[in-house]
Amino acid sequence: MTYFGIVALVAAKDLRTELRSREQALSLMVFAVLVLVVFNFAFDFTIIDFKTLGPGILWVAFIFSGVLALNHSFRIEREQDRIEGILLAPIDRSAFYLGKVLSTVLFMGTVEAVLVPLSAILFNQSITPRLGLMILALVLNTIGFAAVGTLFAAITTQTRRSEVLLPLLLFPAAVPIALAAVRTTSHILAGRPFARYANWVYMSAAYDLIFIAAAVLLFDYALQE
Amino acid sequence: MKGAGVPPEPAAPSVAARGLVKMYGGFAALDGIDLDIGPGESVLLLGPNGAGKSTFLRLVAMLQRPSGGTLRLWGEDPARADRTALRRRIGLLSHQGFLYDHLTAAENLIFYGRLYGLAMDAGRARKALAEVGLEGRRDDVVRAFSRGMQQRLALARALLHEPEMVLLDEPFTGLDRQGARTLQSMLAARLRGRRTCLMVTHDFEPALPLATRIVILADGRIVLDRPAAGLDAAGLDAIYRRTTDLAVPVPAAS
């Protein structure tokens, strides 16, 4: 099987497992919607412009649901030592990594596909005119977060307190992508020209490339004892 | 070109350990193991908890790296050789089946088969399932399976790629007598003489008929290495107790 065939195989296995169990989709969605609702009550959006706080609120929901998705994704592999079944297989382990990144992006993307329109309704915002740029920002920053998150989830998966360790290790490393995500989204919601925030978009793209390349090279070591 | 009178070179042992050491911090789980396992040999590795059995098996499976000494698989050093090629020659059946609960039996086999580069489709999965008596359950999710059925499916998974060496890590754990007998007969049909086998278990009875050699570890060292021929479970139990100093006096009935 080709390298990208293994990537697709791992992602398809995760998606099929989730479609059957529906363990993750429900908890991710409920959590993300609750974040929106709590912030809706916490701030008076008749006074505060949603464009000021909204991007931060959205990315808090996306990032925390991303952490839940990563924890769940590697808990499945940890249970019954399934990760050893993967480690024994004669594959390039970075293909397993990319498969996990792909499934995490798809899980986070599903949450985003529900949450962005929901926030537009809740906070009375129109995102339709800038939908293309909004999707670009979501895709670039979700890939970056999933890339770094999957690497750290793999490193922590064989530790006893992986669910506590993962956010502790991940959040400092994810600060650049979180910052770029919030700034880009903020500019897009405010309807500013692309040139004003192009550097943030380039930064997200560079972060994606650097972390994916580094993780592909390091993943074999990340899974060793 | 080799002359007709030149004897063929003897095949390298499947496993050759020399002074093998594995440290966990300051604790030596393996403390200088010297052990050769020849092609087609079936070694039953016994020992009390913490003796280093599973550690040795994990080193052979290349799931861990040795802290000292050398370990060669078919004459190759896993630290320098193509590990992917070596992994293709090994199958591991553990007490954990590595199966995905929410996938069907066939989907599990197709997933693992493709990881091993096999052209897996529903037909090939069905054939593999038939060999372990699960052809009628191919479309059932694994979480609906009994422990015995899960182990049979795990056996099909472990042997899917026709490995030259099979590692068995407590394969009978959690099985009732009937389940253990079924697994034992399936293993016997697929292993004996055809594949090198290294078994780690506390459960002598179903494992002994599969073994050609007994190795007992204690405190990370080999304390006994002998052929299995002529031994029954009671005899092995007596030897095991004597060698590992585990004989517990039974209180006299009042």
Contacts between the chains, C-beta under 8 A, distances in Angstrom:
chain1	res1	chain2	res2	distance
A	1	B	114	5.2
A	1	B	115	7.6
A	1	B	117	5.5
A	5	B	114	7.4
A	6	B	114	7.7
A	6	B	115	6.9
A	9	B	111	6.7
A	9	B	114	5.4
A	9	B	115	7.1
A	13	B	100	6.9
A	13	B	103	7.1
A	13	B	111	5.4
A	16	B	102	7.7
A	16	B	103	6.5
A	16	B	107	7.0
A	17	B	100	5.8
A	17	B	102	4.7
A	17	B	103	6.4
A	20	B	102	4.0
A	20	B	103	7.5
A	20	B	141	6.8
A	21	B	101	7.9
A	21	B	102	4.6
A	76	B	100	7.5
A	80	B	96	4.4
A	80	B	97	6.5
A	80	B	98	6.4
A	80	B	99	7.0
A	81	B	94	6.5
A	81	B	96	4.2
A	81	B	98	6.4
A	82	B	96	7.8
A	82	B	98	5.0
A	82	B	99	7.7
A	82	B	100	6.8
A	84	B	63	6.1
A	84	B	92	7.4
A	84	B	94	7.2
A	84	B	96	7.6
A	84	B	98	6.5
A	85	B	98	3.1
A	85	B	112	6.8
A	85	B	157	7.7
A	86	B	115	7.3
A	87	B	63	6.0
A	88	B	61	6.3
A	88	B	62	8.0
A	88	B	63	7.2
A	88	B	87	6.0
A	88	B	90	7.0
A	88	B	92	5.6
A	89	B	87	6.7
A	89	B	112	7.3
A	89	B	115	4.0
A	89	B	116	6.1
A	90	B	84	4.4
A	90	B	85	7.0
A	90	B	87	4.2
A	90	B	88	4.3
A	90	B	115	7.8
A	90	B	116	6.3
A	90	B	117	6.9
A	91	B	84	7.3
A	91	B	115	5.7
A	92	B	84	7.5
A	224	B	65	7.4
A	225	B	63	7.6
A	225	B	64	5.1
A	225	B	65	7.2
